[in-house]
Amino acid sequence: MPNLKVEKILDDPELYIIRVDDDRIKYFEATWDIPEGITYNSYLLKLDGAVVLFDVSKEEYTELFMEGLRKVVDPREITHIVTHHTEPDHTGALPAVLEANGYRAQLIGTTFAKRFLEGFYGEKVVENFHTINDGEEMKIGGKTFRFITVPWLHWPDTMITYVVEDKLLFSCDAGGGYGIPRSIDDSDEEIVEEYLPHVTKYIVTVIGHYHKYIVQNIKKLKSLGVVEEARMILPGHGLIWKKDPMRIFEHYERVGAGTPTKDKVLVIYDSMYGFVERRMKIIIDELRKHGKKPVIYRFTDKETPAVSDILGDVPDSEAIIIGASTYEAEIHPRIRYTLYEIVDKANYEKPVLIVGAFGWAGVAGKKIETLITRSKFDHVDTVESRGMPRPEDEEKLREGVRKLITWLS
């Protein structure tokens, strides 16, 4: 059942989080399996003569969000609404907020944000809209608000807000993650460790297509000094970072760059009748002999892993091994879909070994090679053969792993 958290984060300035915990969602963006759920974080800042609302919540939870908002302020008192990113999980409740506000508040966002909001919710929503320029500063309630655009992190409309005097960085999707953490901030290390894998999965599935912009935009923020200075980073999903604010952007940077974890090798395969699986057991045995630590996902007649989970394990892998059946003169459909998403969302310069099995004609191996060679991934070898693996096939499989190990050396 969705839950509402309303908590004061700071006394001076007076800052609140209004967090909706969505445990009903099954597929984020109607695509990515997230049994861990997600939160929608909105923030309210009370200043001298001004009340600023940062983002809102998903339309589905408008009533719940309005209940939380009214616990800390009369909506008519809101003077400014900052829209960092217009995707409807952060703006769906906006029409209701503005109606309750009497359309008094000034909306603040980028040119793209104005265009998107008008498209989503109609012209009335953007009648009182201030379009910011990158780096623009505004005085609101005696505080300096600096607006910094971070396009393609992950829409062209995206920006962050830095409250200069209090060193508060409102970052919306940047710094966010899947999951419903048991606390609102990073003060408990056990909770942080549980949460970070959900962040990785979120980065790859939501921002992965634009992952090069993660590194570029974090470099931009660092050059402006706002990341190192930040007293607190307040994202639109998941934990607030106040114990160690830099940690979340360092994590984003590692994922964006595809920084590997030593000896981790991602192994993905299908096996309809066990022929590919026999090959992969040989592969996995050889990996372990060389001190590698395989992380294994298999599509069989008894299990189908979530592609979102597989994607989350790509960025920090040293290498990837793909095992596939030829299916109707094609790559097995589960592997084909997984590969398309990997190439689209997690396209890194990492070595790939391809393993294939077929009945009457081998096609999957060559088709996977074509996909890989058109990407940033490096093709190391393809080992494909008919039916059950013979002794000569086993030796080729082990040699394929040895080539991969040499590549990594």
C-alpha positions as CSV (number, residue, x, y, z in Angstrom):
1,M,0.0,0.0,0.0
2,P,1.5,3.4,-0.9
3,N,2.8,5.3,2.0
4,L,3.3,9.0,2.8
5,K,6.3,10.4,4.6
6,V,6.3,14.1,5.6
7,E,9.4,15.1,7.7
8,K,11.2,18.3,8.5
9,I,14.8,18.0,7.2
10,L,16.1,21.4,8.5
11,D,15.0,24.0,11.0
12,D,17.0,26.9,9.5
13,P,16.0,27.3,6.7
14,E,12.7,25.4,7.3
15,L,12.9,22.5,4.9
16,Y,10.5,19.5,4.5
17,I,10.3,16.4,2.4
18,I,7.0,15.1,1.1
19,R,7.7,11.6,0.0
20,V,5.2,9.2,-1.6
21,D,6.4,5.5,-1.3
22,D,5.0,3.6,-4.4
23,D,5.0,-0.1,-3.7
24,R,2.2,-0.7,-6.2
25,I,4.3,-0.1,-9.2
26,K,5.6,-3.2,-11.0
27,Y,7.2,-1.8,-14.2
28,F,8.8,1.6,-14.2
29,E,8.0,3.5,-17.5
30,A,5.8,0.4,-18.2
31,T,9.1,-1.5,-19.0
32,W,11.5,-2.1,-16.1
33,D,10.7,-4.6,-13.4
34,I,11.1,-3.0,-10.1
35,P,9.6,-5.2,-7.3
36,E,11.6,-2.9,-5.0
37,G,9.3,0.0,-5.7
38,I,10.2,3.7,-5.9
39,T,9.7,6.9,-4.0
40,Y,8.6,10.3,-5.4
41,N,10.3,13.1,-3.4
42,S,9.1,16.7,-3.3
43,Y,10.6,19.4,-1.1
44,L,9.1,22.5,0.5
45,L,11.3,25.4,1.6
46,K,9.8,28.1,3.9
47,L,11.7,31.4,3.7
48,D,11.1,35.0,4.7
49,G,8.2,36.1,2.5
50,A,8.4,33.1,0.2
51,V,7.4,29.4,0.1
52,V,9.1,27.4,-2.6
53,L,8.0,23.9,-3.7
54,F,10.5,21.7,-5.6
55,D,8.8,19.2,-7.9
56,V,5.6,17.3,-7.0
57,S,4.4,13.7,-7.4
58,K,2.8,11.3,-9.8
59,E,-0.8,12.0,-10.9
60,E,-2.0,8.6,-9.5
61,Y,-1.0,9.8,-6.0
62,T,-2.3,13.4,-6.2
63,E,-4.7,13.0,-3.3
64,L,-2.0,11.5,-1.1
65,F,0.5,14.2,-2.1
66,M,-1.9,17.0,-1.4
67,E,-2.6,15.5,2.0
68,G,1.1,15.7,2.7
69,L,1.5,19.2,1.3
70,R,-1.3,20.5,3.5
71,K,0.4,19.1,6.6
72,V,3.2,21.7,6.2
73,V,1.6,24.6,4.3
74,D,-1.6,26.1,2.9
75,P,-1.2,25.6,-0.9
76,R,-2.3,29.2,-1.4
77,E,0.9,30.3,0.4
78,I,3.2,28.8,-2.2
79,T,5.0,31.6,-4.1
80,H,7.3,29.5,-6.4
81,I,7.3,26.0,-7.9
82,V,10.6,24.8,-9.3
83,T,10.2,22.1,-12.0
84,H,13.6,20.4,-12.4
85,H,12.3,17.7,-14.8
86,T,8.8,17.5,-16.3
87,E,8.4,13.7,-16.6
88,P,5.0,13.0,-15.1
89,D,6.3,11.1,-12.1
90,H,7.5,14.5,-10.9
91,T,4.7,16.7,-12.3
92,G,1.5,14.7,-12.4
93,A,0.1,16.4,-9.4
94,L,1.0,19.9,-10.7
95,P,-2.5,20.8,-12.0
96,A,-4.1,20.0,-8.7
97,V,-1.4,22.0,-6.8
98,L,-1.8,25.0,-9.0
99,E,-5.6,24.9,-8.7
100,A,-5.4,24.7,-4.9
101,N,-2.8,27.5,-5.0
102,G,-5.2,29.7,-7.1
103,Y,-2.5,29.9,-9.8
104,R,-0.6,32.4,-7.8
105,A,2.8,30.6,-7.8
106,Q,5.4,31.4,-10.3
107,L,6.7,28.3,-12.1
108,I,10.4,28.1,-12.8
109,G,12.1,25.8,-15.3
110,T,13.9,25.6,-18.6
111,T,12.5,26.4,-22.1
112,F,12.0,22.7,-22.7
113,A,10.2,22.4,-19.4
114,K,7.7,25.1,-20.3
115,R,7.0,23.4,-23.7
116,F,6.6,19.9,-22.1
117,L,4.3,21.1,-19.3
118,E,2.1,22.9,-21.8
119,G,1.9,19.7,-23.9
120,F,1.1,17.5,-20.9
121,Y,-1.3,19.7,-19.0
122,G,-2.4,22.6,-21.2
123,E,-1.7,26.3,-21.5
124,K,-3.1,27.4,-18.2
125,V,-0.4,25.6,-16.3
126,V,2.3,27.7,-17.8
127,E,0.6,31.1,-17.8
128,N,3.0,32.3,-14.9
129,F,6.2,30.6,-16.0
130,H,9.7,32.0,-15.7
131,T,12.2,30.5,-18.1
132,I,15.7,30.3,-16.7
133,N,19.1,30.5,-18.5
134,D,21.9,28.2,-17.5
135,G,23.7,29.6,-14.4
136,E,21.0,32.2,-13.8
137,E,20.6,33.4,-10.2
138,M,17.4,34.6,-8.6
139,K,16.8,36.1,-5.1
140,I,13.8,34.4,-3.5
141,G,13.0,35.0,0.2
142,G,16.4,36.4,0.9
143,K,18.2,33.4,-0.6
144,T,20.2,33.1,-3.8
145,F,18.8,30.3,-6.1
146,R,21.3,29.3,-8.8
147,F,19.8,27.2,-11.7
148,I,22.1,24.9,-13.6
149,T,21.0,23.0,-16.7
150,V,22.1,19.4,-17.0
151,P,20.5,18.4,-20.3
152,W,20.1,14.7,-21.2
153,L,20.3,13.7,-17.5
154,H,18.0,12.3,-18.7
155,W,15.6,14.6,-20.7
156,P,16.6,17.9,-22.5
157,D,14.6,19.9,-19.9
158,T,16.6,18.8,-16.9
159,M,18.1,21.2,-14.4
160,I,19.2,21.4,-10.8
161,T,18.8,24.1,-8.2
162,Y,21.5,25.2,-5.8
163,V,20.6,27.4,-2.8
164,V,23.9,29.2,-2.4
165,E,23.7,30.4,1.2
166,D,22.6,27.0,2.6
167,K,24.5,24.8,0.2
168,L,21.4,22.8,-0.7
169,L,21.5,20.9,-4.1
170,F,18.1,19.9,-5.4
171,S,18.9,17.4,-8.2
172,C,15.6,15.6,-9.1
173,D,16.4,12.4,-11.2
174,A,20.2,13.0,-11.0
175,G,21.2,11.2,-7.7
176,G,18.0,9.2,-7.6
177,G,17.4,5.5,-7.5
178,Y,14.8,2.7,-7.3
179,G,13.7,1.3,-4.0
180,I,11.8,2.4,-0.9
181,P,14.6,3.0,1.7
182,R,13.7,2.5,5.4
183,S,15.0,6.0,6.1
184,I,14.9,9.3,4.3
185,D,18.7,9.9,4.3
186,D,22.1,8.2,4.2
187,S,22.8,8.2,7.9
188,D,22.5,4.4,8.2
189,E,25.3,2.6,6.3
190,E,23.3,-0.7,6.2
191,I,20.4,1.1,4.4
192,V,22.8,2.8,2.0
193,E,24.4,-0.6,1.1
194,E,21.0,-2.1,0.5
195,Y,20.0,0.9,-1.6
196,L,23.0,1.5,-3.9
197,P,22.4,-1.6,-6.2
198,H,18.9,-0.1,-6.9
199,V,20.6,3.1,-7.8
200,T,22.8,1.4,-10.3
201,K,19.8,-0.4,-11.9
202,Y,18.0,3.0,-12.0
203,I,20.9,4.8,-13.7
204,V,21.2,2.1,-16.4
205,T,17.5,1.7,-17.2
206,V,16.4,5.3,-16.9
207,I,19.5,7.3,-17.9
208,G,21.7,4.6,-19.6
209,H,20.9,5.6,-23.1
210,Y,22.6,9.0,-22.3
211,H,25.2,7.7,-19.9
212,K,28.0,9.7,-21.5
213,Y,26.1,12.8,-20.3
214,I,26.4,11.6,-16.7
215,V,30.1,12.0,-16.7
216,Q,29.9,15.3,-18.7
217,N,27.3,16.9,-16.4
218,I,29.0,15.8,-13.2
219,K,32.2,17.3,-14.5
220,K,30.3,20.5,-15.2
221,L,28.8,20.6,-11.7
222,K,32.3,20.0,-10.2
223,S,33.8,22.8,-12.2
224,L,31.1,25.1,-10.7
225,G,32.0,23.9,-7.2
226,V,28.5,23.0,-6.2
227,V,29.0,19.3,-5.7
228,E,32.0,19.5,-3.4
229,E,30.4,22.5,-1.5
230,A,26.9,20.8,-1.1
231,R,25.8,20.4,2.4
232,M,23.0,18.2,1.2
233,I,21.9,16.6,-2.1
234,L,18.1,16.2,-2.4
235,P,17.0,13.9,-5.3
236,G,13.6,13.3,-6.7
237,H,13.7,9.6,-5.9
238,G,15.2,7.6,-2.9
239,L,17.6,8.8,-0.2
240,I,18.7,12.3,0.7
241,W,22.5,12.6,0.9
242,K,23.7,14.6,3.9
243,K,26.2,12.4,5.7
244,D,28.3,12.1,2.6
245,P,26.8,14.1,-0.2
246,M,29.6,13.4,-2.7
247,R,29.0,9.7,-2.5
248,I,26.0,9.6,-4.7
249,F,27.5,11.6,-7.5
250,E,30.7,9.5,-7.2
251,H,28.5,6.4,-7.6
252,Y,26.8,8.0,-10.7
253,E,30.2,8.8,-12.1
254,R,31.4,5.2,-11.8
255,V,28.3,3.8,-13.4
256,G,28.4,6.4,-16.2
257,A,32.1,5.5,-16.9
258,G,31.5,1.8,-16.5
259,T,34.2,1.4,-13.9
260,P,34.7,-2.4,-13.4
261,T,34.7,-4.4,-10.2
262,K,37.8,-6.6,-10.2
263,D,37.2,-10.1,-11.5
264,K,33.4,-9.7,-12.0
265,V,32.2,-11.3,-15.3
266,L,28.6,-11.1,-16.4
267,V,27.3,-14.4,-17.9
268,I,24.0,-14.3,-19.7
269,Y,22.5,-17.2,-21.6
270,D,19.3,-19.0,-22.7
271,S,19.0,-22.8,-22.8
272,M,15.9,-24.4,-24.2
273,Y,16.9,-28.1,-23.8
274,G,20.2,-27.9,-22.0
275,F,22.7,-27.7,-24.9
276,V,23.7,-24.1,-24.3
277,E,23.8,-24.7,-20.5
278,R,26.3,-27.6,-20.9
279,R,28.6,-25.2,-22.7
280,M,28.1,-22.5,-20.1
281,K,29.0,-24.8,-17.3
282,I,32.3,-25.4,-19.0
283,I,32.7,-21.6,-19.5
284,I,31.9,-20.9,-15.8
285,D,34.3,-23.6,-14.6
286,E,37.1,-22.1,-16.7
287,L,36.3,-18.6,-15.4
288,R,36.6,-19.8,-11.8
289,K,39.8,-21.6,-12.5
290,H,41.2,-18.2,-13.5
291,G,39.9,-16.5,-10.3
292,K,37.0,-14.8,-11.9
293,K,33.7,-14.3,-10.2
294,P,30.8,-14.9,-12.6
295,V,27.4,-13.3,-12.1
296,I,25.0,-15.5,-13.9
297,Y,21.6,-14.9,-15.5
298,R,19.9,-17.8,-17.3
299,F,16.7,-18.0,-19.4
300,T,15.3,-21.5,-19.2
301,D,12.0,-23.3,-19.1
302,K,11.9,-22.7,-15.4
303,E,13.3,-19.1,-14.9
304,T,13.3,-15.8,-16.7
305,P,15.3,-13.0,-15.0
306,A,14.3,-9.4,-15.3
307,V,16.2,-7.6,-18.0
308,S,16.4,-4.5,-15.7
309,D,18.4,-6.6,-13.2
310,I,20.8,-7.8,-16.0
311,L,21.3,-4.2,-17.1
312,G,22.2,-3.2,-13.6
313,D,25.1,-5.7,-13.6
314,V,26.7,-4.5,-16.8
315,P,28.5,-1.2,-15.8
316,D,30.8,-2.7,-13.2
317,S,31.5,-6.0,-15.0
318,E,35.0,-6.5,-16.5
319,A,33.6,-8.6,-19.3
320,I,30.4,-10.2,-20.7
321,I,29.8,-13.7,-21.9
322,I,26.7,-14.4,-24.0
323,G,25.3,-17.8,-24.6
324,A,22.6,-18.2,-27.2
325,S,20.6,-20.8,-29.1
326,T,19.7,-20.4,-32.7
327,Y,16.0,-20.0,-32.8
328,E,14.1,-19.9,-36.1
329,A,17.2,-18.7,-37.9
330,E,17.6,-15.9,-35.3
331,I,19.0,-15.2,-31.9
332,H,16.8,-16.7,-29.1
333,P,14.2,-14.0,-28.5
334,R,14.9,-13.6,-24.8
335,I,18.6,-13.1,-25.5
336,R,17.9,-10.9,-28.6
337,Y,15.8,-8.5,-26.5
338,T,18.3,-8.5,-23.7
339,L,21.1,-7.7,-26.1
340,Y,19.2,-4.9,-27.8
341,E,18.7,-3.3,-24.4
342,I,22.3,-3.8,-23.3
343,V,23.6,-2.1,-26.5
344,D,21.1,0.7,-26.1
345,K,21.2,1.3,-22.3
346,A,24.6,-0.1,-21.2
347,N,26.9,0.4,-24.2
348,Y,30.5,0.3,-22.8
349,E,34.0,-0.6,-24.0
350,K,34.0,-4.1,-22.5
351,P,35.1,-7.4,-24.0
352,V,32.5,-9.9,-25.1
353,L,32.8,-13.7,-25.6
354,I,29.9,-15.3,-27.6
355,V,28.9,-18.9,-27.2
356,G,26.3,-20.6,-29.4
357,A,24.5,-23.9,-30.0
358,F,22.3,-24.9,-32.9
359,G,20.4,-27.9,-34.3
360,W,20.6,-27.7,-38.1
361,A,22.2,-24.2,-38.8
362,G,24.2,-21.8,-36.7
363,V,22.9,-18.3,-37.0
364,A,22.8,-16.8,-33.5
365,G,26.6,-16.4,-33.1
366,K,27.0,-14.4,-36.3
367,K,24.0,-12.2,-35.6
368,I,25.3,-11.4,-32.1
369,E,28.7,-10.6,-33.6
370,T,27.0,-8.1,-35.9
371,L,25.3,-6.4,-32.9
372,I,28.5,-6.3,-30.9
373,T,30.7,-5.0,-33.6
374,R,28.3,-2.1,-34.2
375,S,28.5,-1.1,-30.5
376,K,31.3,0.0,-28.2
377,F,31.8,-3.5,-27.0
378,D,34.8,-5.5,-28.1
379,H,34.3,-8.9,-29.7
380,V,36.9,-11.4,-28.4
381,D,35.7,-14.7,-29.9
382,T,32.7,-16.7,-31.0
383,V,32.5,-20.4,-30.2
384,E,29.5,-22.0,-31.8
385,S,28.7,-25.7,-32.6
386,R,25.9,-28.2,-33.2
387,G,24.1,-30.2,-30.5
388,M,25.9,-31.4,-27.5
389,P,29.5,-30.2,-27.0
390,R,32.1,-32.7,-28.1
391,P,35.6,-32.8,-26.5
392,E,37.0,-30.6,-29.3
393,D,34.2,-28.1,-28.6
394,E,35.0,-28.1,-24.9
395,E,38.6,-27.2,-25.7
396,K,37.5,-24.3,-27.9
397,L,35.2,-23.0,-25.1
398,R,38.1,-23.1,-22.6
399,E,40.3,-21.4,-25.2
400,G,37.7,-18.7,-25.7
401,V,37.7,-18.0,-21.9
402,R,41.6,-17.9,-22.0
403,K,41.4,-15.3,-24.8
404,L,39.0,-13.2,-22.7
405,I,41.3,-13.4,-19.7
406,T,44.3,-12.4,-21.9
407,W,42.2,-9.4,-23.2
408,L,41.6,-8.3,-19.6
409,S,45.3,-8.6,-18.6
